[in-house]
Amino acid sequence: MTDGALIRSAADGDAAALEQLIRDLAPSVYAYLAGMLGDDREASDGIQETFVRVARAVGRYDADTDPEAWVFGIARRVAADMRPTPASPPGSFPPPDGEEEEWARRALRALPIELREVLVCEEILRWDLPRIAAALGADAADVTERMLAARTQLADDIRTSRA
Amino acid sequence: MTTEMDDGPAPGMDHDAARALMAAAIEGTLDDARERDLAVHLVGCAECKSLYSRLQQAEVALRGLAFSHPSTRIVDAAVVRATTVLRGEADPGPSGGVTPPAHTRAEDVDLGAFDEPAHAPIPVPAPVPLPPPTTFAPISIEEDVAGLVDDEPRSVRAIFGSSDQRTADDEATGIDEPEAAGPRVTGPFAALEAEHGDTAQWRFDDDVDSPGARPFSTLDDELTDEDLVLPDLPPRPGIEPPVAEERAEPIAAEPADIEATPDAPAPARRPPAPAATARRRRAGAGAWLAAITAAVVLALVAGFVITRSQTGGGATPTAAQVRDRVRHTFAQLRSLKASFTIRRLDLYPVSRSGATMQFSFSDGTTTGRLVFDRAEGFREESTTDVAGSEIATTRVAQTVSDLRTLQGTGGNAKLVIVRNPPLGPPDGAFHPALGSLDRAVGSVAQLIAGTSRLDVLGLRKTPDRQVVDIRLDVAPTELTRADRIDVALDARTYFPVHIRREISRSNGRVLAPESILGGAALQTAFANRDRILTEDTVISDLVVDDVILPGDFVLDVPQGASTQNTNRSFQRVPHADVASKLHFTPLFPQSVPDGYAEQSLAVSTGTPATWGPNGAYPAPDGILDVTYFDGKTTIVVTERHMPHGAFDLHGSPLTGTTTLPIQVTPQSRAEKTFYYATSPEVAPHAYGFLGDVFVMATGYAPADELVGIVASMGQASAPSATAPTASP
C-alpha cells in the first residue's frame, strides 16, 4: 500500500495504516528532525509530535498531494515550532579532533530554517534534488539557490570564526 | 546571505556565475568544461578562490553529519501517541517511557569520524579480463517444463515454460567491455593531454571559451603569488580540515619556486608561507618571469582539475561510512530505474529435446532494463545470450494485482496476464523485487552492509559519475559465488553500479554442485588460471528514488498480439484478516533476521492441487504466502496445511514434475529436521514440517536465515512489523 493510500486509510480510522505509515517514514522523519533540531532527544520528541499532528490532519489530506511532502511539511512545522530561530554561530573552525560532527550540527542550527532544511535533506537524508524539491514543496531552482546560500553562510561562519 | 562581490571582475565570468559553478562543484555535478571554466576564474579571482576554499571546508564538515536512526522505542512511542489520537482519545503526551538512547547511531553509522589513515585514492586494479566465452559439454537433465505446478516459488523461467521464453531472474547477463585499468583522466583535459602532451604547455588562451575570457597573456601583469596557490582540495580523512590562509600581500613567485614545481607532484594545498618570506617583492613585468609563471599556473590548475577528474574531489569515505550508506540506501530504496548487463558463469539450459533439457556451464550474458517501485512492483525487459545464442527473453511487468508476461514477438506475441498470483520469488509475484538485479545486486548490498572485511580503495570519476571503489573478501558459498568482490558504488546514491565477483580455483566447487558440474567442468573453466571472474554486473542509466509513473509498468504489446488471462486466486489480505481466511491456524516466524519486516500476505482461494516432485504430495486444504523484506532481499514464507498430517519429503517441492538440479541438505534445529535446498535454477529455500503444516522460506538469503525462519515458526502472532531500517 502506498503512503498516500495509508494516509487515506488512516483518515477512515485505520490505526494499522497509520502505524505502517509511521514505520515507513520514521527513519527519514527522525533523521530530518535530528538534523533540523541538532539533538537526538529533541528529535525523539519531535517525531512523536509530528505523527500526532499527522493523526489529527489525515482527514484533511489531499489525495493529489505527495504524501511524503505532506508529512515532511508537518515535520517542518514541528521543527520550526521547536527551534524557531537560528542559534549562534558554531564557533571556531577547525573544531578539535573528534568534534567535527558536533561543529557541523552547531553550524546547521545557526542557519535559518529554510536554509537548514535543504542541507539536512541533502547531506543527511542523502536525497537528490528532485526529491528534496518535492518533499519541501519547492522548485528545484529554489532548492539549488537555498543550498548555495546555506553553504555560503557556513563558509562565512568559518571565515568569521578565524577572524 | 553574505556575498563576495568586492573584488574586481575576474577572467571568464562574473562572481555570480562563479558561485553557481562552485555550488555545482561542491555537489559534484559540475561537468569537465564548466569545471575548467571555474578553475580559470579562480586563478584570477582571489575572493572567489577564498570562498571556494571555505565552501569546501564547510562541505567536509557537513559530510561528517550522520544519519540518526530512531530506536524502536522511539518509533513505538510515536505509534502509540498517534494512533491514540487517531482513535479520538486524548493525546497521552510525550511518552515518558521513551528514553532516547545516549547515542542513537550504530557504531558504524558514524559518518562524522574522519578517522581513516590519510592516503591518496588508490586506483582500482585492472579488471581481471573475462575469460573467453566458454561452453562445456552439455549436461542433460530431464525437465518437463509443461508440468510445472505454479503455486510454488520458483524461477520465472519455470513460469514461462519454454526455453525461448524463460526469464533470467536467477540468471544473468554480461557486461560491456571492461574499463581501462587504473584511473582515467576524462574530459577536455584528457583530450588536451592526448593532443598536446605535456600539460605544462597548455595555454588557456587556446582553451578558454567562456564568455568574457581573456587571453592569458593579458593577465601577465595581474598575476600574483596567490595565483600560484591551488584551490584547495578537500582534505583527506584523517587530515585536519585545512585552515584558510590569511590573505597575503600579492607577491611574485621566485624562479626557484617555479623551477621546482613542474617536477614535483602538485600539492593538495600549499602551506602558508612563513611570515619571513610572506612578503616579497611584487611581480615584475619581465616577460620571462611572466611566461614561466604562466606555465606554472597552468600546470597547477591542470593538476587540480585532473586530480578532481580522477577523484571527484570528495573525501574518501571510511569503511563504516560505506556500510552505513549502502545499508541506508537499500533500506530506504523506494524506486529504481536502471539498465543492466550481467555476465555470469553459470549453468544454463541451452537446448531441449522433448522433455529433456540440456544444460551447459557457460558464460551467459543478460542485458536489460528494470523499473522497480517498492510500492507497486517492477517491470523488466531483458535478453539472455549464451555462447552467442539468445536463449531467453523476458518481458514482464508485475504489480500487486497481476503479472503480465509478453511471450514472443510481433504479431505472434501473446500477453499472458496472471491475476491474483501467489507471492514468492521468483515465480512472478515476487513483490517487491529487483528482478534480475535482486540476486546480482541485492546480495552484494547485504554483504556490504554486514561485512567487516571491506576495503575502501578510493574515489574515482567515470565518464558519467563519481564512484567509490570497494573490495570485499567474502566466504565462498553458492550464493556469493565468489571469494572476492569488487564493487563500484555510485558516490551520490551509494547504489552499486559495477560488481565483479571472482573466485579462486580452490573455491570453485561452490559454483554448482559437483554432481552437476563434474570434475571436468571446473577444470575447463579455470584452465591454467588461478582465479576467474564468475559474475560481472554493470548498471547504467541509474535513477534512484525517482517518481515511477503507472505507465512505467505497461508492456509495449505488439499490435495483433493475443491475450491470455489466468486467475491464480491468491487473495491479498491484511494481517488481521488472515485467520478468518484460512481453515487452519497460520504459523508465523517468531523471529526474522535483522531488518526484515512483514510486507504482504496472500491466501489461496482456488482449488487445491497436488504438488511436489511429480505431483506426489497430496493437496493441501489451505495455502498462505507471507513476504518479508529488508530493503535488499525478499524472503517468502509459504505454508500448506496438510489435513492428513505430515508425510515423508523425498525432494524439494520446487522440483515439481521436473528434474531441476536442486541439491538438498538436511538441517537440524531444536530436534527437528529441516531441509535447505539450492540450485542454479531456483532461489534457495528451506522447508520442513511443523505438525501438519508444511512450511518453506524462499529467498536469496543465507542458509542459517532461511532455516532459522522456518524453525522459529509458531502459532503466536508474527512479530510486530517494523519498517526496514538501516540500523541493527
Chai-1 contact restraints between the chains, C-beta under 6 A:
chainA,res_idxA,chainB,res_idxB,connection_type,confidence,min_distance_angstrom,max_distance_angstrom,comment,restraint_id
A,T2,B,A375,contact,1.0,0.0,6.0,A-B,restraint_1
A,A15,B,T83,contact,1.0,0.0,6.0,A-B,restraint_2
A,A15,B,L86,contact,1.0,0.0,6.0,A-B,restraint_3
A,L18,B,A82,contact,1.0,0.0,6.0,A-B,restraint_4
A,L18,B,T83,contact,1.0,0.0,6.0,A-B,restraint_5
A,L18,B,L86,contact,1.0,0.0,6.0,A-B,restraint_6
A,E19,B,V79,contact,1.0,0.0,6.0,A-B,restraint_7
A,I22,B,A78,contact,1.0,0.0,6.0,A-B,restraint_8
A,I22,B,V79,contact,1.0,0.0,6.0,A-B,restraint_9
A,R23,B,T722,contact,1.0,0.0,6.0,A-B,restraint_10
A,R23,B,A723,contact,1.0,0.0,6.0,A-B,restraint_11
A,D24,B,A723,contact,1.0,0.0,6.0,A-B,restraint_12
A,A26,B,P70,contact,1.0,0.0,6.0,A-B,restraint_13
A,A26,B,V75,contact,1.0,0.0,6.0,A-B,restraint_14
A,P27,B,T725,contact,1.0,0.0,6.0,A-B,restraint_15
A,Y30,B,P70,contact,1.0,0.0,6.0,A-B,restraint_16
A,A31,B,F67,contact,1.0,0.0,6.0,A-B,restraint_17
A,A31,B,S68,contact,1.0,0.0,6.0,A-B,restraint_18
A,A34,B,S68,contact,1.0,0.0,6.0,A-B,restraint_19
A,D40,B,S68,contact,1.0,0.0,6.0,A-B,restraint_20
A,D40,B,P100,contact,1.0,0.0,6.0,A-B,restraint_21
A,D40,B,T104,contact,1.0,0.0,6.0,A-B,restraint_22
A,R41,B,P100,contact,1.0,0.0,6.0,A-B,restraint_23
A,S44,B,I74,contact,1.0,0.0,6.0,A-B,restraint_24
A,S44,B,P100,contact,1.0,0.0,6.0,A-B,restraint_25
A,D45,B,P94,contact,1.0,0.0,6.0,A-B,restraint_26
A,I47,B,A78,contact,1.0,0.0,6.0,A-B,restraint_27
A,Q48,B,A77,contact,1.0,0.0,6.0,A-B,restraint_28
A,Q48,B,A78,contact,1.0,0.0,6.0,A-B,restraint_29
A,Q48,B,R81,contact,1.0,0.0,6.0,A-B,restraint_30
A,Q48,B,P94,contact,1.0,0.0,6.0,A-B,restraint_31
A,F51,B,A78,contact,1.0,0.0,6.0,A-B,restraint_32
A,F51,B,A82,contact,1.0,0.0,6.0,A-B,restraint_33
A,V52,B,R81,contact,1.0,0.0,6.0,A-B,restraint_34
A,V52,B,A82,contact,1.0,0.0,6.0,A-B,restraint_35
A,V52,B,V85,contact,1.0,0.0,6.0,A-B,restraint_36
A,V52,B,D91,contact,1.0,0.0,6.0,A-B,restraint_37
A,A55,B,A82,contact,1.0,0.0,6.0,A-B,restraint_38
A,A55,B,V85,contact,1.0,0.0,6.0,A-B,restraint_39
A,A55,B,L86,contact,1.0,0.0,6.0,A-B,restraint_40
A,R56,B,V85,contact,1.0,0.0,6.0,A-B,restraint_41
A,P94,B,E240,contact,1.0,0.0,6.0,A-B,restraint_42
A,P94,B,P241,contact,1.0,0.0,6.0,A-B,restraint_43
A,E100,B,A61,contact,1.0,0.0,6.0,A-B,restraint_44
A,E100,B,G64,contact,1.0,0.0,6.0,A-B,restraint_45
A,E100,B,G112,contact,1.0,0.0,6.0,A-B,restraint_46
A,E101,B,G64,contact,1.0,0.0,6.0,A-B,restraint_47
A,E101,B,G112,contact,1.0,0.0,6.0,A-B,restraint_48
A,W103,B,A61,contact,1.0,0.0,6.0,A-B,restraint_49
A,A104,B,A61,contact,1.0,0.0,6.0,A-B,restraint_50
A,A104,B,L62,contact,1.0,0.0,6.0,A-B,restraint_51
A,A104,B,G64,contact,1.0,0.0,6.0,A-B,restraint_52
A,A104,B,L65,contact,1.0,0.0,6.0,A-B,restraint_53
A,E123,B,L62,contact,1.0,0.0,6.0,A-B,restraint_54
A,E123,B,L65,contact,1.0,0.0,6.0,A-B,restraint_55
A,I124,B,L65,contact,1.0,0.0,6.0,A-B,restraint_56
A,I124,B,F67,contact,1.0,0.0,6.0,A-B,restraint_57
A,R131,B,D545,contact,1.0,0.0,6.0,A-B,restraint_58
A,L148,B,A23,contact,1.0,0.0,6.0,A-B,restraint_59
A,A149,B,M1,contact,1.0,0.0,6.0,A-B,restraint_60
A,R151,B,L55,contact,1.0,0.0,6.0,A-B,restraint_61
A,R151,B,A58,contact,1.0,0.0,6.0,A-B,restraint_62
A,T152,B,M1,contact,1.0,0.0,6.0,A-B,restraint_63
A,L154,B,A58,contact,1.0,0.0,6.0,A-B,restraint_64
A,A155,B,L51,contact,1.0,0.0,6.0,A-B,restraint_65
A,A155,B,R54,contact,1.0,0.0,6.0,A-B,restraint_66
A,A155,B,L55,contact,1.0,0.0,6.0,A-B,restraint_67
A,A155,B,A58,contact,1.0,0.0,6.0,A-B,restraint_68
A,D156,B,T2,contact,1.0,0.0,6.0,A-B,restraint_69
A,I158,B,R54,contact,1.0,0.0,6.0,A-B,restraint_70
A,I158,B,Q57,contact,1.0,0.0,6.0,A-B,restraint_71
A,I158,B,A58,contact,1.0,0.0,6.0,A-B,restraint_72
A,R159,B,R54,contact,1.0,0.0,6.0,A-B,restraint_73
